[in-house]
Amino acid sequence: MLEVYLVRHGKTVFNTIGRLQGWSDSPLTDEGRAAAAALGCRIGKREIAFDAAFSSTAPRAAETAGLILQQAGQGGLAVRQLPDLREYCFGGFEGEFTHVLHQKLAEQNGFPDAAAFQTAFRRADRHLLAEAVAEADLLALAENEERFTARIRRALEQIARESADCRRVLAVSHGMTITAILKSIDSKAIEYRSVPNVSVSRLILSDGLWRIGSIGETE
């Protein structure tokens, strides 16, 4: 049996000011670094040992993984960076204010305001946000639902393949990516809403099947 501690990266400057990050990057804030270190301390105190560690290729995720491992007393464990663990790609909207994008998508999709669109995509039975962003992106770089979810499945497969001899591993990724991973295992497990920064969602792989142990733990 394999247990994956799936962690969202620490809070960044763009998280703080409400800008989209996606495949772009933004540095961790002091608060984000402190929270990652605190999680590492809690893991160390509980004597939770990782056999391997993964992160996306984004510096914010790699730094978070390093801080967690250092404070957990496992600083010598190498972090394997996986491109498929990256955040959703917003294409031409990278770096835009989140509320500006939501307002634009609301107008283009017949919603009265950004709040109504946000409620609709969070409760949808498909990745409405990804589909709307991909359709609105004039650069045609944003990921649609099919491309995004296919990449998420590849990430899970790679973690499983590279953790064949492991009992427990750390994987640091991103808000929308973690939500997509959880929904790929159980479509009703969570709304299309990001888990908190530096929260832990535990995944369990047994006999070739994934299941969810917990979602968005902060303690």
C-alpha positions as CSV (number, residue, x, y, z in Angstrom):
1,M,0.0,0.0,0.0
2,L,1.2,3.5,-0.9
3,E,0.2,6.6,1.0
4,V,0.7,10.0,-0.7
5,Y,0.8,13.2,1.3
6,L,-0.4,15.6,-1.4
7,V,0.3,19.2,-0.2
8,R,-0.6,22.5,-1.8
9,H,2.4,24.9,-1.9
10,G,2.8,27.8,0.5
11,K,1.1,31.1,0.1
12,T,2.7,33.3,-2.6
13,V,2.7,37.0,-3.5
14,F,0.2,36.3,-6.3
15,N,-2.1,34.4,-3.9
16,T,-2.0,37.4,-1.6
17,I,-2.9,40.0,-4.2
18,G,-5.4,37.8,-6.1
19,R,-3.5,37.2,-9.4
20,L,-3.6,33.9,-11.4
21,Q,-0.3,32.0,-11.4
22,G,-0.8,28.8,-13.4
23,W,2.4,27.9,-15.2
24,S,3.9,31.3,-14.3
25,D,5.5,31.6,-10.8
26,S,5.4,33.9,-7.8
27,P,7.7,33.8,-4.8
28,L,6.5,32.4,-1.5
29,T,5.7,35.0,1.1
30,D,7.2,34.9,4.6
31,E,3.8,33.6,5.8
32,G,4.0,30.8,3.1
33,R,7.5,29.8,4.1
34,A,6.6,29.8,7.8
35,A,3.6,27.6,7.2
36,A,5.6,25.1,5.2
37,A,8.2,25.0,7.9
38,A,5.5,24.5,10.5
39,L,4.0,21.6,8.6
40,G,7.4,20.0,8.4
41,C,7.8,20.4,12.2
42,R,4.5,18.7,12.8
43,I,5.4,15.9,10.5
44,G,8.8,15.4,12.2
45,K,7.2,15.4,15.7
46,R,4.8,12.7,14.6
47,E,7.7,10.7,13.2
48,I,6.1,10.5,9.7
49,A,8.9,9.3,7.4
50,F,8.8,9.7,3.6
51,D,10.5,7.2,1.3
52,A,10.4,9.7,-1.7
53,A,9.4,13.2,-2.4
54,F,7.9,14.9,-5.5
55,S,6.9,18.4,-6.5
56,S,5.9,20.2,-9.6
57,T,8.5,22.1,-11.6
58,A,7.3,25.4,-10.2
59,P,9.8,27.0,-7.8
60,R,7.0,27.7,-5.3
61,A,6.2,24.0,-5.1
62,A,9.8,22.9,-5.0
63,E,10.7,25.4,-2.2
64,T,7.7,24.3,-0.2
65,A,8.7,20.6,-0.5
66,G,12.3,21.5,0.6
67,L,11.1,23.5,3.7
68,I,8.8,20.7,4.7
69,L,11.5,18.0,4.5
70,Q,14.1,20.2,6.1
71,Q,12.0,20.9,9.2
72,A,10.8,17.2,9.3
73,G,14.4,16.1,9.7
74,Q,14.5,14.6,6.1
75,G,16.5,17.4,4.3
76,G,18.7,14.8,2.6
77,L,15.7,13.4,0.7
78,A,15.9,14.5,-3.0
79,V,12.8,16.1,-4.5
80,R,11.8,14.7,-7.9
81,Q,10.2,17.5,-10.0
82,L,7.4,16.3,-12.2
83,P,6.1,18.6,-15.0
84,D,2.7,17.0,-14.9
85,L,2.1,18.2,-11.3
86,R,2.1,21.8,-12.5
87,E,-0.9,24.0,-12.0
88,Y,-3.5,24.5,-14.6
89,C,-2.2,26.6,-17.5
90,F,-4.2,29.9,-17.9
91,G,-2.5,30.7,-21.3
92,G,-3.0,34.3,-22.2
93,F,-4.6,35.0,-18.8
94,E,-1.5,34.2,-16.7
95,G,-0.9,36.9,-14.2
96,E,-4.3,38.5,-14.6
97,F,-6.3,39.4,-11.5
98,T,-8.7,36.5,-10.7
99,H,-11.7,38.7,-10.4
100,V,-11.1,40.3,-13.8
101,L,-11.0,36.9,-15.4
102,H,-14.1,35.7,-13.7
103,Q,-16.0,38.9,-14.7
104,K,-14.9,38.4,-18.4
105,L,-16.0,34.8,-18.3
106,A,-19.3,35.7,-16.7
107,E,-20.0,38.2,-19.5
108,Q,-19.0,35.7,-22.2
109,N,-21.1,32.9,-20.8
110,G,-24.3,34.7,-19.9
111,F,-23.9,35.0,-16.1
112,P,-25.1,38.2,-14.4
113,D,-21.8,38.7,-12.6
114,A,-18.5,37.1,-11.5
115,A,-20.0,35.7,-8.3
116,A,-22.7,33.9,-10.2
117,F,-20.1,32.4,-12.6
118,Q,-17.9,31.4,-9.7
119,T,-20.8,29.6,-8.0
120,A,-21.7,27.8,-11.2
121,F,-18.2,26.5,-12.0
122,R,-17.6,25.3,-8.4
123,R,-20.7,23.2,-8.5
124,A,-20.5,22.0,-12.1
125,D,-20.3,18.4,-13.0
126,R,-17.4,19.1,-15.4
127,H,-14.5,21.5,-15.4
128,L,-16.5,24.6,-16.5
129,L,-13.7,27.0,-15.6
130,A,-11.1,25.2,-17.7
131,E,-13.4,25.0,-20.7
132,A,-14.4,28.7,-20.4
133,V,-10.8,29.8,-20.1
134,A,-9.6,27.7,-23.0
135,E,-12.5,29.1,-25.2
136,A,-11.8,32.7,-24.2
137,D,-7.9,32.5,-24.6
138,L,-7.1,34.3,-27.8
139,L,-3.5,32.8,-27.7
140,A,-5.0,29.3,-27.6
141,L,-2.5,28.3,-24.9
142,A,-4.9,27.6,-22.0
143,E,-5.6,24.0,-21.2
144,N,-9.1,22.6,-21.8
145,E,-10.6,20.0,-19.5
146,E,-9.4,17.1,-21.6
147,R,-5.8,18.1,-21.7
148,F,-5.7,19.1,-18.0
149,T,-7.3,15.9,-16.7
150,A,-5.1,13.7,-19.0
151,R,-2.0,15.4,-17.5
152,I,-3.3,14.9,-14.0
153,R,-3.8,11.1,-14.7
154,R,-0.2,11.0,-16.0
155,A,1.0,12.6,-12.8
156,L,-0.7,10.0,-10.6
157,E,0.6,7.2,-12.8
158,Q,4.2,8.5,-12.6
159,I,4.1,8.8,-8.9
160,A,2.7,5.3,-8.5
161,R,5.4,4.0,-11.0
162,E,8.3,5.7,-9.3
163,S,7.0,4.8,-5.8
164,A,6.7,1.1,-6.3
165,D,8.9,0.2,-3.4
166,C,7.7,3.0,-1.1
167,R,5.2,3.1,1.7
168,R,4.7,6.9,2.1
169,V,5.7,9.8,-0.2
170,L,5.4,13.6,-0.2
171,A,4.0,15.4,-3.3
172,V,3.7,19.2,-3.5
173,S,1.5,20.6,-6.1
174,H,-1.1,23.4,-6.7
175,G,-4.7,24.3,-5.9
176,M,-6.5,23.5,-9.1
177,T,-4.3,20.5,-9.8
178,I,-5.0,18.9,-6.4
179,T,-8.7,19.5,-6.9
180,A,-8.5,17.8,-10.3
181,I,-6.6,14.8,-8.8
182,L,-9.2,14.4,-6.0
183,K,-12.0,14.6,-8.5
184,S,-10.3,12.0,-10.8
185,I,-10.5,9.6,-7.9
186,D,-14.0,10.5,-6.7
187,S,-15.9,13.1,-8.7
188,K,-18.1,14.0,-5.7
189,A,-15.2,14.3,-3.2
190,I,-14.9,18.1,-3.6
191,E,-16.3,21.1,-5.4
192,Y,-14.1,22.8,-8.0
193,R,-12.5,24.8,-5.2
194,S,-8.8,24.9,-4.1
195,V,-7.8,23.4,-0.8
196,P,-5.9,25.8,1.5
197,N,-2.3,26.6,1.1
198,V,0.0,24.0,2.9
199,S,-2.9,21.7,3.5
200,V,-2.5,17.9,3.3
201,S,-4.8,15.7,1.3
202,R,-3.9,12.0,1.8
203,L,-4.2,9.5,-1.1
204,I,-3.9,5.8,-0.7
205,L,-3.0,3.4,-3.5
206,S,-3.8,-0.3,-2.9
207,D,-4.1,-3.1,-5.3
208,G,-3.9,-0.7,-8.2
209,L,-6.8,1.5,-7.0
210,W,-6.7,5.0,-5.6
211,R,-8.8,6.2,-2.8
212,I,-8.9,9.4,-0.7
213,G,-7.9,9.3,2.9
214,S,-8.5,13.0,3.7
215,I,-8.9,16.3,2.0
216,G,-7.3,19.6,2.9
217,E,-6.1,18.9,6.4
218,T,-4.5,21.9,8.1
219,E,-3.6,20.4,11.4
